């Protein structure tokens, strides 16, 4: 995040932001474990790491009364396996994978691979993949 965004936030709210970055989920967990509880107000972590942080007692439950916009999340983005009740986490980023192909240009083995991906247990959060 550019420093200008943090500076602008501080000017508008009067709240100082002290941001720490990490290069891997393991480094993030190590940084959170190495400091006193309450050092971080917000941790941006991959889903599986939310579960780890929760299990070792490094996350507090969210007070959703202080996050009024949380009611606007699409239901498909909530209740994921690592935090089924979203007691400790809310989605921050998402992405989509789209596959497009020309049936005339691909061999049967490629179409089989696409079918295997399509029929797997990959989460389909908002848009179901069409049948082949």
Secondary structure as GFF3:
##gff-version 3
##sequence-region A 1 132
A	DSSP	alpha_helix	3	13	.	.	.	ID=ss1
A	DSSP	alpha_helix	25	34	.	.	.	ID=ss2
A	DSSP	alpha_helix	47	55	.	.	.	ID=ss3
A	DSSP	three_ten_helix	64	66	.	.	.	ID=ss4
A	DSSP	three_ten_helix	68	72	.	.	.	ID=ss5
A	DSSP	three_ten_helix	75	77	.	.	.	ID=ss6
A	DSSP	alpha_helix	108	119	.	.	.	ID=ss7
###
